[in-house]
Amino acid sequence: MLRSATNFALEKVIDGVAKAAANMSDAGMLRIISLLRTLMPADWYTNALNAAEKFVKEKHPGVEAARRIGRSLSPHVRKMMVRNFVLGVLIEGNKVRKKFYDEEGFNAPPMLMMSPTSVCNYKCYGCYADGEDWKTELEPELIHRLVEEAKGIGSRLISLTGGEPFLRKDLMDIMSKHRDVMFSVYTNGSRVTPAMLDSFAEWGNVHLSFSVEGPQEFTDDRRGAGAWSIVMQQMDECRKRGLFFGFGCTASRKNLEAAVSDEFIQTMVDKGALYGWYLNLMPTGPVESQDLMLTAAQRYWMRERAGVIRRTFPIYLVDFVNEAWLVGGCMAGGRKFVHINSNGDVEPCMFIHYAVDNVRNKSLREVLRSDFMKKLREAVPHDARDARPCPIIDYPDRLRAAIETTGAYKTTPDAHQLVTDWAPYLDEYGAEFGRLDEKHVANVNDPELVALRAEMPRPEVPLGVEVGKRYGPRRDAAKETCGTGCGCADTAPVARAPESQAP
């Protein structure tokens, strides 16, 4: 009886928050914050809600991004977002993670990232999955088991990447059976159909991050002719259905300036994208890192530019690496997530192609206990700002130590370059960005920093220039059926897939 009364009260609060979100006036937003306080009494949530209340009262530019979300979502998707994210991830999930901490002595991650397949119908230079075994797949029953285990430790946000996840025909069935978790799917959009979008609108627990590289010429350069038009079509369809969707973008020397330009961001807002994720192109896979990675100066410029965008455009924007304080620092090693590749190997993140465990013979809880994950969590830099968070490009010596002292094995053929060939370059790179950040702390108006903020530092790589080596062709591999026998590569595209071409 008590449980039923509690559930009824929670449902009333969820309904109240969802309805208030439809009216995103200042008064409506303050009502949402008040309602959330009844659900989220913990100190860290209270501090966040106090900050949100302050932003509303001071009319912070970022408040308009929240208004766009409330007004753009369909009533059902809006309610399911409140149920699955606020109640599931932040509240119920946090209770389970607290129990996990009491039992294990460290935190369980709120998110699990997995690649059901490494097969892809695109051939993008610098892809972190390049070099992975295309013939391996996570079996459907294994994915179901992992989702259940994730819920059992409080990880209620499941992120699916690849390869192209929707080359798996069975992915829809998997997501439909777990309506009590949120699925975030990173996709190129070419295998998403109107019927699939109708299902997402009915379920309310799936949101799509469409991969783009900036404006059309930059997206088509990396992803193939026609890639941009496919994403634009899919965004229109998502917007019609009131879905929660956004974009994901990899920043490199080719596209940096265009990818954070006013023109591109305004296009994303006009198309209805409600958020944007940026990641630096990382030194992983077969591409030569020195040729495509942002320079340290470009990385500083991007960090400052992202703040300007948030003050100017009504869209949630997170630069995961350069503004890591927005997500609590480096997320790898189980702090916020781990990545399970298509072979079942558990990597600290999708850019670190090393593992010591495989989920086919160990549970998630056992994997998180490993010395490798423990050392990665300890290696994550912690300072008051989380401005230099990454063990790959900020403190590569810590990553090497974790790999070398735990006997971690490489999960792709070229993974060893992180700890061998590229080590001197990465050490120098990390030191140079550290120098710029220390200057920023000492004097934000230092002449060198003022000059860096004024104009994007060169060098850059022109469009149409092939950079580095790579395995391939990935698109040919997509013609094969996957290892599970599901016939995934036969899925029909919503539009013509990009032709394979030299970027």
Disulfide bonds with the S-S distance in Angstrom:
none
